């Protein structure tokens, strides 16, 4: 096991932990005509830079009492309609989304000193679109989606392993595993999309696409 420092020492160091951001500036004149194009541009740059899991985004939801939750999911769709991720429709996040119909998701590209936050109403993805994505998943991921009672309490890891073994037997002679009826995609349909670029002295660039009745406008927001 690697040596671990005293937890009190780490706590003392926290106030002094900081990184000097010296990235490229972000100017209105440099933005793409649409948030979709700009997000795709930055996503491509994150991929080229070797950022791990460049399509990972931190999804924030809230329950009926307004209590927030966040977790990392993978963006699996991007177009003018919004950003898409897939999950179990009986999961905690899906329960939240079914109640509030609203979500926020942030792409955290730390090595590039960048982040993008998409916020808006949500809708379930069409079954045909879900089926198309499901067919692209590895068989192991497909079986795992059937086996996991996502967000429910389980007694042990063995319970999950046994559930997977049972699913493997169930579909042993099936070439194409169907997607579960309780599984599918959610689309966040943004009303705002903010592009954040770290700058010196914490005077970061924040440019926000805002949906209006006439289309989209871009606002600069103070850091």
N, C-alpha and C positions, 0 to 999 in steps of 0.2 A: 504494500500500500504506500502511495506517495505521502511524504510528510505534510501534515496540515498545520498551519500556524494557529496561534491562540486566537479564538474567536473575538476576544476583547481587543486584540491588536488590530484585527480587521475593522472592527467597529470604529476605532479611533481614526483609522485611515480614511474612512468614508467621506468626511467633509472635504478632504483634499484631493479626491479622485476626480480628475477632469482631463479632457482631451482638447487640445487647441485645434479647432476646425479651420482648415485652410483650403477648402475645396473651391471649385469653380463658382463664380457668381451665377445667379439665376435672374435674368432680366425679362421683362414682359416681351421685348422684341424678339427673344429667342424661343418663346413658347410655340408649340405646334398650334394649328388652328382649332384642334379639339382636344379634350382631356384624354380621349382614347388614344390618339396619336402620340401625345406626350407621355402617357403611361407606357405605351409600347416602346417608345424610344428609350426611356429610362430602364425598362425591363431588359431590353436588348443590351444596354450598356452594363447592367448588373451581371448578366450572363457572360458577357465578354470579359468582365473583370474577375470572373471566377467566384462570385459571391455564392456561398452555400445556400441551397434551397432558395433561389431568387424569386420564386413564385409563392413563398411562404408569406402569410399575412396574419396579423393578430386580430382576431374577430372579437368584437365587444357586443354583448347583448344585455338586456335587462329583463327581469321577470315582471309579473303583474304588480309587485310591490315596489318596483323601481330598483331592486337590488342588482348591481351589475356583475357580470362574469366576463372573463376573457380567456381565450385560448388560441393557439396557433392552428390554422388550417392552410390548405394549399389551394391557390387560385387555379382553376381548371378551365376557365372560359373568360374571354375578354372581347367585348365588342361595344358598339354604341349603346346597347341596351343596359350594360353594366358588367360586373364581375361575378363569376360563378364559382361556388365550391360545392362539394358533395358530402353527404353525411347520412346518418340514420335519422329518419323522421321522428323516432321516439326518443331521441337524445335530449339532454338538457337544453342545448342550444336551440334545437328545433322547437321545443316547448316555448322557450322565450320568444322566438321569432313568430310563432303562431299567435301569441298573445299581443305583442307590441307591433309587429309588422315593420320593425325598423332595426337597422344595424349600422355599425361602423367597422371598417377594417383598415389596418395600417400595414403597408409593406415596409419593413425595417431594414434598410440596406446600410448597416452600420459602417462597413469598410469604406463606403463612398460618401459617408456623412450626409445621407439622404433618407428621406422617408416620404411616402405618399399615403394620404388618408382619404378613403372613399366612404361617404356617408349617405344613407338614403333608405327608402322603403325597400321591402323585400318581396319576392314572389317565388313560388316553386317553379322549377324548371320543367318544361314540357317533357312528357314521358318519352317521346321520340328522341329528344336531345339527351336525356338520361341514358337511354338504351345505347346510343352511339358512344357515349363516353364509357359506359360500363364495359362494352366490348373491347375497349382499348386497355383495360386494366389487366395486370398479371393475374393468373388463375388463383394464386395464393391470396391476393388482396380480395378477390371476389369471394373466396371461401371464408375469409376472415370477416367480411361484412355480414355474411349469414350467421356466423358463429357468435359474434359479440352482441350481448344485450347492452348496447352502449349507454353509459351513465348510470346503469344499475349496479347495486352493490353485489359483489360476488364473494364467495367464501375464501377462495384461494386461486392461485395461478393454475392449479391442477383442474379446477372447474372449467377455466377457459380452454385449456389444452384438450380436455375431454369433449367439450362442445365442438372444437375444431375437428377432432378425430371423427365425431359422429357425422359432421357435415361432409367430410372427405369421403366417408363410406356412402353417404346419401347420393353424392354426385359422382361416384367413382366411374360409372359407365356413361356419364353425360359429357359430350364433347364441349358444348357451350353452356356454361352455367348461367341461368337467368338471373336478373337482378331481383333482390327481395322486394316485396310490395311495400315495405316500410323504409325503403332507401331511395334517395334521389338528390337532386340538386336544389340549391337556393341561389337566387340572383339578387345582388344588391343593385338597385336602380338609383344611381347617385343623384342627389340634388346639389351636393358640393363634392369637389375633388381638390384636395390641397397638396401642392408640391412644395416640399421643405428641403432647403439646401443649407447645410451648416456653414457659418461664416465666422470670422474673427470677432472677438469680444462679445460673443453671444448675440450679435446683431444678425441673426439668420435671415435668409430670404424665404419668404412664405408667399406663394402665389396660389390663389384659390379660384378655380372655375366654379361659378355659381349659376345654377339653372334659373332662368327667368321665363316669363310668358313669351318672350320674343326669341328665346334661344339661350345662349350662354354668355356671361360676362366674366372678366377676370379682375379680381381684387387683389391688391397687395395688403398683407396683414402684418402688423407689427409683431416682432418676435417676443 
